[in-house]
Amino acid sequence: MFEGLDAVALARMQFAFTMSFHIVFPAFSIGLASYLAVLEARWLITGREVFLNLFHYWLKIFAVAFGMGVVSGIVMSYQFGTNWSAFADKAGPVIGPLMAYEVLTAFFLEAGFLGVMLFGLERVGRRLHFMATLMVAIGTLISAFWILSANSWMQTPTGYAVNADGQFVAADWLKLIFNPSFPYRLVHMVLAAYLTTALVVGSVGAFHLLREQHLAGPRVMFSMAMWMATLVAPIQILAGDQHGLNTLEHQPVKIMGMEGHYQSHPNGAPLILFGLPDQSEGKVRYALEIPRMGSLILKHSPDAPMAGLDTVPRENWPPVPITFWSFRIMVGMGFLMFGLGLFSLWCRWRGTLFQSRLLHVFALLMGPAGFIAVLAGWITTETGRQPFTVYGLLRTTESASPLAAPAVGSSLIAFVIVYFTVFAAGVFYLLRLMAQPPHPGEVGPPSDVPARAAGITPAIEGATR
C-alpha cells in the first residue's frame, strides 16, 4: 500500500491525518465555549427562558466535542516521541515549556471548571455557574494562545540560542513567545474559531427553520449566528490580509508557494486566480491571472517587484500544488462566509430573516465551511513551511525518528481504522443531537447518558480530576 514511500513521508502523513481530525474540535470548542458564555449572560440579564434552553442545548454538544478534542489531542503529543524524536530532542527545550504552560494555565482551568459548567447550575447558583462558564471559555482562549505561540515559533523563530548539543534553548522568553508571526496567527485562528462555531449554529438553526419557522430557539440561534457572520467575516478578511503581509516579510518562500510565483516579476507580479502548478517544470499551467494585482495586494503598488522561487534553491521549495490550492480553498470559504453575512443582513433589513428559504438553504450548506477553511488554512501554513520543521533552521528530514517505513506505515493504518471508527460514532451522535430542535424546559447533560453514548466519559472524567 505504501510502496515507494520512506519513513519520513509516512510519518508526515500520519501527523497530517491525526492533526486534521484533532484541529476541528478545538476550533469548534473555542467558539462554542464563548457562545455558551454569551447565552448564559443574556439569560441572566434578560431572564428569557429561550436563552437558558439554548444554553442547555449547546452545552450537551460542547461536552461531546470537548471530549473528542481531548481524546484526539492526546495522540498528538505521543507522536513527538515516536515519529519525531529528533525534533523533540532539538526543539524540546523550547516547545516543551510552551506546551507545559498550556497544560498548567489553560487545560487545568478548563478541566477545573468543566464539571461545574456541565452539571452545577442547580447546585452552585447562577452567578458561580456563570463564572465557571466564563473560566472554561477563557481557558480555551489561553490554550489557543500557548499552542499558537509554540507553532508560530516554528514558523518565525526568534529569542533562541543553540547550545553545545545542538539544541534550541530560550535566550529571551518574551521574544520567543511573542515571535513575529504569533499575534497575527492568534487573531486569525480565534476569529476562525468564532466563525466556525457561528456557521455550525447558523446551519442548525437554518435546518430547523426550514422545518418550522416559528420555533423560538432556532430563530434566536440563527439570528445570533448571522450577526456573527456579518460582523466577523469582513474582520477576518482584513486580519488574513495583515497575516499575509507579515508572512511576506518573514516567510517569503511560503508566499511564493501560496501565490504560485515560480518566476520573479521585476515589474509587478500578477494575481494567479487558478491554474495547475507544475513542480517539476517550475510553472503554473493554464493560469488565469490578473496582471500586477499580486504586487498591488502584497506590496500596495502594482509595479512593485516580486521575487519568485527561481531565486530559491530547489531543495528549499515547498510543495507548491498543495499550498497553492489549499490557500485558495481557505480564501474561497472566507468570501462565501462574507457573502452569507451580507445576504443575511439584506434579509434582516427586509424583515425576511426567518422566512427566506434561500438564505436558510445557503446557511445550511455553509455549516461545514468553517471546518474546511480551518483545515485548508492549517495545510497552507504547514506545507508552506516545508522542507523545514523550524523554519530555515531544522529540516523535516532531520527531525524524524530513525524508524523503518513498515513500522510507521502499520501504525498509520491502525490510526486510520481507529479514528474513522471512533470519531465517526462521535460525529454521528453530534448530528443526532443537532437534529433535535431546542424546546422549552431543555435540560443540561445528565451526569452519564450523553457522554457514555459517545464513548468519551473516561476522557471527560480524566479532564475534570
C-alpha positions in Angstrom: 0.0 0.0 0.0 2.8 2.4 0.9 5.4 1.3 -1.7 7.8 4.0 -2.7 7.3 6.0 0.5 10.0 6.3 3.1 9.6 6.6 6.8 9.7 10.4 6.8 6.9 10.6 4.2 4.8 8.1 6.2 5.4 10.0 9.5 4.3 13.2 7.8 1.2 11.5 6.5 0.4 10.1 10.0 0.8 13.5 11.7 -1.3 15.2 9.0 -4.0 12.6 9.4 -4.3 12.8 13.2 -3.9 16.6 13.2 -6.6 17.0 10.6 -9.0 15.1 12.9 -7.9 17.0 16.0 -7.9 20.6 14.9 -11.6 20.7 14.0 -12.6 20.0 17.6 -10.6 22.8 19.3 -11.7 25.2 16.6 -15.3 24.4 17.4 -14.8 24.2 21.2 -13.1 27.7 21.4 -16.1 29.3 19.7 -18.8 27.3 21.3 -17.4 27.9 24.8 -17.6 31.7 24.2 -21.1 31.3 22.7 -22.3 29.4 25.8 -21.0 32.3 28.0 -22.9 34.8 25.9 -26.1 32.7 26.1 -25.8 32.4 29.9 -25.1 36.1 30.2 -28.1 37.0 28.2 -30.3 34.7 30.2 -29.0 36.2 33.5 -29.6 39.8 32.2 -33.0 39.3 30.4 -34.4 36.3 32.3 -35.7 34.9 29.0 -36.1 31.2 29.1 -35.1 30.8 25.4 -31.5 31.6 26.2 -31.4 29.1 29.0 -32.9 26.5 26.7 -30.3 27.2 24.1 -27.5 27.1 26.7 -28.5 23.6 27.8 -29.0 22.5 24.2 -25.5 23.6 23.1 -23.9 22.5 26.4 -24.6 18.9 25.6 -23.0 19.3 22.2 -20.0 21.1 23.8 -19.5 18.2 26.2 -19.2 15.7 23.4 -17.0 17.9 21.2 -14.7 18.8 24.1 -14.2 15.1 25.0 -13.5 14.2 21.4 -10.9 17.0 21.3 -9.2 15.7 24.4 -9.0 12.2 23.0 -7.7 13.2 19.6 -5.2 15.7 21.2 -3.6 13.0 23.4 -2.3 11.2 20.3 -0.5 14.3 19.1 1.9 14.5 22.0 2.9 10.9 21.7 3.9 11.3 18.1 6.6 13.7 19.1 8.3 10.9 20.9 7.6 8.1 18.4 7.9 9.6 14.9 9.7 12.9 15.6 12.1 12.1 18.4 15.0 14.1 16.7 12.7 17.2 16.6 11.7 16.6 20.3 15.4 16.4 21.2 16.5 19.5 19.4 13.4 21.7 19.9 12.2 20.2 23.2 13.8 22.9 25.4 11.6 25.5 23.6 8.5 23.6 22.7 8.3 21.6 25.9 7.8 24.5 28.3 5.3 26.2 26.0 3.2 23.0 25.9 3.6 22.7 29.7 2.4 26.3 30.2 -0.7 25.4 28.1 -1.5 22.5 30.4 -0.8 24.4 33.6 -2.7 27.6 32.7 -5.4 26.6 30.2 -6.2 22.9 30.4 -6.2 22.9 34.2 -8.5 25.9 34.2 -10.9 24.3 31.7 -10.8 21.0 33.5 -11.3 22.5 36.9 -14.5 24.4 36.0 -15.8 22.0 33.3 -17.7 19.8 35.8 -19.3 22.8 37.4 -20.3 24.1 34.0 -21.8 20.8 32.9 -23.6 19.7 36.0 -23.6 22.5 38.5 -26.3 25.0 37.6 -28.7 23.6 40.2 -26.0 23.1 42.8 -23.8 26.2 42.9 -26.1 29.0 42.0 -26.4 31.2 38.9 -23.5 33.6 39.4 -21.0 31.0 40.4 -22.1 28.8 37.5 -21.7 31.7 35.1 -18.2 32.3 36.4 -17.4 28.6 35.7 -18.7 29.0 32.1 -16.5 32.1 31.7 -13.5 30.3 33.1 -13.9 27.4 30.6 -14.3 30.0 27.7 -11.2 31.9 28.9 -9.3 28.6 29.3 -9.9 27.7 25.6 -8.6 31.1 24.6 -5.5 30.7 26.8 -5.0 27.2 25.3 -5.0 28.7 21.8 -2.5 31.3 23.0 0.1 28.8 24.0 -0.4 26.3 21.2 -0.2 29.1 18.6 2.8 30.6 20.3 4.7 27.2 20.0 3.7 26.7 16.4 4.4 30.3 15.5 7.9 30.0 16.9 8.4 27.1 14.5 7.3 29.4 11.7 9.2 32.5 12.7 11.8 31.5 15.3 13.2 34.3 17.5 14.5 34.6 21.0 16.5 31.4 20.9 20.1 30.2 21.2 21.8 26.9 20.2 23.7 25.1 22.9 26.7 22.9 22.6 24.5 19.8 22.0 22.8 21.5 19.0 19.5 22.1 20.9 17.4 25.2 20.6 17.1 26.9 24.0 15.4 30.1 25.2 17.6 33.2 25.2 14.7 35.6 25.6 11.3 34.2 26.6 9.3 37.3 25.7 10.8 37.4 22.1 10.3 33.6 21.9 6.7 33.6 23.0 5.7 36.8 21.1 7.6 35.9 17.9 6.9 38.0 14.8 4.0 35.9 13.4 2.3 35.0 16.6 -0.1 38.0 17.1 -1.3 37.7 13.5 -1.8 34.0 13.7 -3.6 34.2 17.1 -6.1 36.7 15.9 -6.6 34.8 12.6 -7.2 31.5 14.4 -9.5 32.8 17.1 -11.7 34.6 14.6 -11.7 31.4 12.5 -12.9 29.5 15.6 -15.7 32.0 16.2 -16.8 31.9 12.5 -16.7 28.1 12.5 -19.0 27.9 15.5 -21.3 30.6 14.1 -21.7 28.7 10.9 -22.5 25.5 12.7 -25.0 27.3 14.9 -26.5 29.0 11.9 -26.7 25.8 10.0 -28.5 24.0 12.8 -30.9 27.0 13.2 -31.5 27.0 9.4 -32.2 23.3 9.4 -34.9 23.7 12.0 -36.3 26.9 10.4 -36.7 25.0 7.1 -39.0 22.6 9.0 -40.8 25.1 11.3 -40.3 28.9 11.0 -42.0 29.8 14.3 -39.7 27.9 16.8 -38.2 30.4 19.2 -34.9 28.6 19.8 -33.9 28.2 16.2 -34.9 31.8 15.5 -32.6 33.2 18.3 -29.6 30.9 17.4 -30.0 31.7 13.7 -30.1 35.5 14.3 -27.1 35.4 16.6 -25.1 33.3 14.2 -25.9 35.6 11.2 -24.8 38.6 13.2 -21.5 36.9 13.9 -21.0 36.1 10.3 -21.9 39.6 9.2 -19.6 41.3 11.7 -16.6 38.9 11.9 -16.2 37.7 8.3 -15.0 41.1 7.0 -12.8 41.5 10.0 -11.3 38.0 9.3 -10.6 39.0 5.7 -8.7 42.1 6.9 -6.9 40.0 9.5 -5.9 37.5 6.9 -4.5 40.3 4.7 -2.3 41.5 7.5 -1.2 38.0 8.3 -0.3 37.6 4.6 1.8 40.8 4.7 3.6 39.5 7.9 4.2 36.2 6.1 5.7 38.0 3.1 8.1 39.8 5.5 9.2 36.7 7.5 8.5 33.7 5.2 8.7 35.0 1.6 9.1 31.5 0.2 5.8 30.4 1.7 4.1 33.4 -0.1 5.8 32.3 -3.4 4.2 28.9 -3.0 0.8 30.2 -2.0 0.7 32.6 -5.0 2.3 30.2 -7.4 5.2 32.5 -8.2 7.7 30.2 -9.7 9.3 33.1 -11.7 10.3 36.5 -10.4 8.4 39.6 -11.6 10.6 42.7 -11.6 7.8 45.0 -12.9 4.8 43.8 -10.9 3.5 40.3 -10.2 0.1 39.0 -11.4 -2.5 37.6 -9.1 -3.0 34.0 -10.2 -6.6 33.1 -9.6 -6.5 29.5 -10.7 -4.1 27.2 -12.5 -2.2 23.9 -12.3 1.2 24.3 -10.6 3.8 22.1 -12.1 6.5 21.5 -9.6 8.9 19.7 -11.9 8.6 22.3 -14.7 8.5 25.3 -12.3 5.5 27.0 -13.7 1.7 27.3 -13.4 -0.1 25.7 -16.3 -3.3 27.2 -17.7 -3.0 30.1 -15.3 -6.0 32.5 -15.0 -4.4 35.7 -13.7 -4.9 39.4 -13.2 -1.8 41.4 -14.2 0.0 43.3 -11.5 -2.7 42.6 -8.9 -0.4 40.3 -6.9 2.0 43.2 -6.3 -0.9 45.6 -5.5 -2.2 43.3 -2.8 1.1 42.3 -1.2 3.1 45.5 -1.6 0.3 48.0 -2.3 1.9 49.0 -5.6 1.1 47.5 -9.0 4.7 47.9 -10.2 6.5 46.6 -7.1 8.9 43.7 -7.9 8.2 40.3 -6.5 10.8 37.6 -6.2 9.9 34.1 -7.3 11.0 30.5 -6.5 13.6 30.8 -9.2 15.7 32.8 -6.6 15.4 29.9 -4.1 17.4 26.6 -4.2 15.0 23.9 -5.5 15.6 21.7 -2.4 14.1 24.6 -0.3 10.9 24.8 -2.3 7.6 24.0 -0.6 5.1 21.6 -2.2 3.6 24.3 -4.3 0.5 22.4 -5.7 -0.8 21.6 -2.2 0.0 25.0 -0.8 -1.4 26.9 -3.8 -4.8 25.1 -3.8 -5.3 24.9 0.0 -4.8 28.6 0.2 -7.4 29.2 -2.5 -9.9 26.9 -0.7 -9.4 28.9 2.5 -9.9 32.2 0.8 -12.9 30.9 -1.1 -14.6 29.8 2.1 -13.8 33.2 3.6 -15.6 35.1 0.8 -18.5 32.7 0.9 -18.9 33.5 4.7 -18.7 37.2 3.8 -21.4 36.6 1.2 -23.6 34.8 3.7 -23.3 37.6 6.2 -24.3 40.2 3.5 -27.2 38.1 2.4 -28.5 37.7 5.9 -28.1 41.4 6.6 -30.2 42.2 3.5 -32.8 39.7 4.6 -32.8 41.2 8.1 -33.3 44.7 6.6 -36.3 43.3 4.5 -37.8 41.5 7.5 -37.4 38.1 5.9 -34.6 36.7 8.1 -36.8 33.8 9.3 -38.8 33.4 6.1 -36.2 33.3 3.3 -35.8 29.7 2.4 -32.9 30.6 0.0 -31.0 32.1 3.0 -31.7 29.1 5.1 -30.5 26.7 2.5 -27.4 28.8 2.0 -26.7 28.8 5.7 -27.4 25.0 6.0 -24.9 24.3 3.2 -22.3 26.6 4.8 -22.3 24.6 8.1 -19.1 22.7 7.3 -17.4 25.8 5.7 -15.6 26.8 8.8 -14.0 23.4 9.3 -13.0 23.3 5.7 -11.4 26.8 6.0 -9.6 25.8 9.2 -8.2 22.6 7.6 -7.2 24.4 4.4 -5.5 27.2 6.4 -3.6 24.7 8.5 -2.5 22.8 5.4 -1.3 26.1 3.8 0.6 27.1 6.9 2.3 23.7 7.5 3.1 22.8 3.9 4.3 26.3 3.1 6.9 25.9 5.8 8.4 22.8 4.3 11.0 21.5 3.9 11.6 22.7 7.5 10.1 22.0 10.8 11.7 25.0 12.4 11.7 27.5 9.5 15.2 27.9 8.0 16.9 26.1 10.9 15.8 22.5 11.1 14.8 20.4 8.1 12.0 17.9 8.3 14.3 15.0 7.2 16.5 15.9 10.2 13.5 15.8 12.6 12.2 12.3 12.1 12.9 9.3 14.3 15.2 6.5 12.9 12.3 4.2 12.1 11.7 1.7 9.3 8.9 2.5 6.8 6.8 -0.6 7.6 6.7 0.3 11.3 5.3 3.8 10.6 3.0 2.5 7.8 1.4 -0.1 10.1 0.7 2.5 12.8 -0.8 4.8 10.2 -3.2 2.1 9.1 -4.1 1.4 12.7 -4.8 5.1 13.3 -7.0 5.3 10.1 -9.1 2.4 11.3 -9.5 3.5 14.9 -10.1 7.2 14.1 -12.7 6.5 11.4 -14.5 4.1 13.8 -14.4 6.1 17.0 -14.8 9.6 15.6 -17.5 8.6 13.0 -19.5 7.4 16.0 -18.9 10.6 17.8 -19.8 12.8 14.9 -23.0 10.7 14.2 -24.0 11.3 17.8 -23.4 15.1 17.5 -25.5 15.2 14.4 -28.3 13.3 16.2 -28.2 15.9 19.0 -28.3 18.8 16.5 -31.2 17.2 14.5 -33.5 17.7 17.6 -34.7 21.3 18.0 -34.3 23.0 21.4 -37.5 23.1 23.2 -38.9 24.8 26.4 -37.6 23.2 29.5 -34.4 21.9 27.8 -32.3 20.2 30.4 -28.5 20.1 30.5 -26.4 17.0 30.1 -27.2 14.2 32.6 -24.3 13.0 34.6 -23.7 9.9 32.5 -26.0 9.3 29.5 -24.8 11.6 26.7 -21.1 11.3 27.4 -21.3 7.5 27.7 -23.3 7.3 24.5 -20.5 8.9 22.6 -17.9 6.8 24.4 -16.0 9.8 25.9 -16.8 9.6 29.6 -13.3 8.5 30.6 -11.8 11.5 28.8 -14.1 14.0 30.4 -13.7 12.4 33.9 -10.0 12.4 33.4 -10.1 16.1 32.4 -12.1 17.1 35.5 -9.8 15.5 38.0 
